[in-house]
Amino acid sequence: SLSHLIDAGAHQHEVGISLRRSRQNDQDQDHIGASLDSVGTRIATRLSFELGEALANETGSDKVARGEIRWNAGGHIAGLALQLAQSAHSYFLGQARQDTSYALSALYQIDDSKVVSVGYSHTDSTVDFFDSESIQMNISFKLN
């Protein structure tokens, strides 16, 4: 991976690109990614995109886009994140399969040691067996 830092006064940015190879079920998969992280005085953002090589008869996210924003809300950190993903075309028991999913989450820092987050995720598949929907809620504690 390569990245470049850009200082724009009150804001700093990091632009990055990455190449990686993963192995799944004895198949190699190449991935390429790009990202842009930015930090200002009261806000931080992250955008990233990844494309993966389609694997023969295997599913998995081969297109993923992510975005996140965090800001200072009256002395507390708040944030929103969105992820969109689409799998490569594959087959399940002879039926064509492709999954499309999205996830949305929010977080709020209650104090220096507690963060609460909620999220929703949804997957729509051309094979109904793989459709899913979930809601998550987390409370994180920092132990000193």
C-alpha positions in Angstrom: 0.0 0.0 0.0 1.0 3.6 -0.6 -0.3 6.7 1.0 0.4 10.4 0.8 -0.3 13.0 3.5 -1.5 16.4 2.5 -1.5 19.4 4.9 -4.1 21.9 4.0 -3.9 24.3 6.9 -6.6 23.4 9.4 -7.3 20.1 7.6 -5.0 17.1 7.0 -5.7 14.5 4.4 -4.3 11.0 3.6 -4.8 9.6 0.2 -4.0 5.9 -0.2 -4.0 3.0 -2.6 -3.5 -0.6 -1.9 -3.0 -3.9 -3.6 -3.4 -7.2 -1.8 -3.9 -10.9 -2.5 -6.0 -13.2 -0.3 -6.5 -16.9 -0.4 -10.0 -18.6 -0.1 -10.7 -22.3 -0.7 -7.4 -22.8 -2.5 -8.0 -19.8 -4.8 -6.0 -16.6 -4.9 -8.0 -13.3 -5.1 -6.4 -10.0 -6.0 -7.9 -6.7 -4.5 -7.3 -3.1 -5.3 -8.4 -0.3 -2.9 -8.4 3.5 -2.6 -9.0 5.6 0.4 -9.3 9.2 1.5 -9.1 10.1 5.2 -9.5 13.7 6.3 -9.2 15.4 9.7 -10.3 18.9 10.6 -10.7 20.8 13.8 -14.1 19.4 14.6 -14.7 16.7 12.0 -13.1 13.6 10.6 -14.1 11.6 7.5 -13.1 8.4 5.9 -14.0 7.1 2.4 -12.8 3.9 0.9 -13.4 1.7 -2.1 -12.3 -1.9 -2.8 -12.6 -4.1 -5.9 -11.8 -7.7 -5.7 -11.2 -10.2 -8.5 -14.2 -12.5 -9.0 -13.5 -16.1 -7.9 -14.9 -19.0 -9.9 -18.0 -20.4 -8.2 -17.3 -18.6 -4.9 -19.2 -15.7 -3.3 -17.6 -12.9 -1.4 -17.7 -9.1 -1.6 -15.9 -8.0 -4.7 -17.1 -4.4 -4.7 -17.2 -2.5 -1.4 -17.7 1.2 -0.6 -17.4 2.6 2.9 -18.0 6.1 4.3 -17.7 7.4 7.8 -18.0 10.8 9.5 -17.3 11.7 13.1 -17.7 15.1 14.7 -17.5 16.9 18.0 -21.0 17.2 19.4 -20.8 19.4 22.5 -17.6 17.8 23.8 -18.7 14.2 22.8 -17.8 12.3 19.7 -20.7 11.4 17.4 -20.5 9.5 14.1 -22.3 7.9 11.2 -21.0 5.1 8.9 -22.4 3.5 5.7 -21.1 0.5 3.8 -22.4 -0.9 0.5 -21.2 -4.2 -0.9 -21.9 -6.5 -3.8 -20.6 -10.0 -4.3 -19.4 -11.5 -7.5 -21.8 -13.7 -9.5 -21.6 -17.3 -8.3 -23.8 -20.4 -8.1 -25.5 -22.1 -5.2 -27.0 -25.6 -6.0 -27.1 -24.6 -9.7 -29.0 -21.3 -9.1 -27.3 -18.0 -10.0 -26.3 -16.0 -6.9 -25.3 -12.5 -6.2 -25.6 -10.7 -2.9 -26.1 -6.9 -2.4 -25.8 -5.5 1.1 -25.7 -2.3 3.0 -25.0 -1.4 6.6 -25.7 1.8 8.5 -24.4 2.6 12.0 -24.2 5.5 14.4 -22.2 6.0 17.5 -22.1 8.5 20.4 -19.4 8.9 23.1 -21.3 9.2 26.4 -18.1 10.0 28.3 -14.3 9.2 28.2 -15.0 5.6 29.1 -18.3 4.7 27.4 -19.5 4.6 23.8 -22.9 3.5 22.6 -23.5 2.4 18.9 -26.4 1.1 17.0 -26.4 -0.4 13.5 -28.6 -1.9 10.9 -27.6 -4.3 8.1 -29.5 -5.8 5.2 -28.4 -8.3 2.6 -30.5 -9.1 -0.5 -29.5 -12.1 -2.4 -30.8 -13.6 -5.7 -31.0 -16.8 -3.7 -33.6 -16.0 -0.9 -31.8 -18.4 1.5 -29.0 -15.8 1.9 -31.3 -12.8 2.5 -30.7 -11.3 6.0 -31.5 -8.3 8.2 -30.1 -7.4 11.6 -30.1 -4.7 14.2 -27.1 -4.3 16.5 -26.6 -2.3 19.7 -23.3 -2.1 21.5 -22.1 -0.4 24.6 -18.3 -0.2 24.9 -16.6 0.4 28.2 -12.9 1.4 28.6 -11.4 -0.2 31.7 -8.6 1.7 33.4 
